[in-house]
């Protein structure tokens, strides 16, 4: 008796699930292509970068700029001595 009862409950659950599935399908519009497409909240951004390295790097100019900057703004250790 309990095997038939369990089988009946399973069939009943399957019918309820099938009913909810069909109701969900019927509530959706028939032509989903006419729905307005939602825009993404964070669209992708493509940046065109120049991957070519500079032709010539002037290291001496960078060293001179760093030395002149350090003379104008001494660090805490240099200022305390």
C-alpha positions as CSV (number, residue, x, y, z in Angstrom):
1,X,0.0,0.0,0.0
2,X,2.8,2.5,0.8
3,X,4.5,1.8,-2.5
4,X,1.4,2.8,-4.4
5,X,0.9,5.8,-2.2
6,X,4.5,7.0,-2.8
7,X,4.1,6.5,-6.5
8,X,0.9,8.5,-6.5
9,X,2.6,11.4,-4.7
10,X,5.5,11.3,-7.2
11,X,3.0,11.4,-10.2
12,X,1.1,14.2,-8.5
13,X,4.3,16.2,-8.0
14,X,5.3,15.7,-11.6
15,X,1.9,17.0,-12.8
16,X,2.2,20.1,-10.6
17,X,5.7,20.7,-11.9
18,X,4.6,20.3,-15.5
19,X,1.6,22.7,-14.9
20,X,3.9,25.4,-13.5
21,X,6.3,24.9,-16.4
22,X,3.5,25.3,-19.0
23,X,2.1,28.4,-17.2
24,X,5.6,29.9,-17.2
25,X,6.0,29.4,-20.9
26,X,2.5,30.8,-21.7
27,X,3.1,33.9,-19.7
28,X,6.2,34.8,-21.8
29,X,5.6,36.7,-25.0
30,X,5.5,34.6,-28.1
31,X,8.1,36.6,-30.0
32,X,11.1,37.4,-27.7
33,X,12.9,39.4,-30.5
34,X,10.5,42.3,-30.1
35,X,11.5,42.9,-26.5
36,X,13.8,45.9,-26.1
37,X,17.3,44.7,-25.3
38,X,18.7,45.9,-22.0
39,X,21.9,47.8,-22.1
40,X,24.8,46.4,-20.0
41,X,25.5,48.5,-16.9
42,X,29.2,48.4,-17.5
43,X,29.8,48.5,-21.3
44,X,33.2,47.3,-22.6
45,X,35.7,50.0,-23.5
46,X,38.3,49.4,-26.2
47,X,41.4,51.6,-26.1
48,X,43.6,51.8,-29.1
49,X,47.1,51.8,-27.7
50,X,50.3,52.6,-29.6
51,X,52.6,49.6,-28.9
52,X,55.6,51.1,-30.7
53,X,58.3,52.0,-28.3
54,X,59.9,55.5,-28.5
55,X,62.9,55.7,-30.9
56,X,65.3,57.1,-28.4
57,X,65.3,57.4,-24.6
58,X,67.3,60.2,-23.1
59,X,68.4,58.8,-19.7
60,X,70.6,61.8,-18.9
61,X,67.7,64.2,-19.1
62,X,65.7,62.1,-16.6
63,X,68.7,61.9,-14.2
64,X,69.2,65.7,-14.4
65,X,65.4,66.3,-13.8
66,X,65.5,64.0,-10.8
67,X,68.6,65.7,-9.4
68,X,67.2,69.2,-9.8
69,X,63.9,68.1,-8.2
70,X,65.6,66.6,-5.2
71,X,67.6,69.8,-4.6
72,X,64.3,71.9,-4.5
73,X,62.4,69.4,-2.4
74,X,64.7,67.6,0.1
75,X,63.5,64.4,1.8
76,X,62.7,64.2,5.5
77,X,66.1,62.6,6.3
78,X,68.0,65.3,4.4
79,X,65.9,68.1,5.9
80,X,66.5,67.0,9.5
81,X,70.3,66.9,9.1
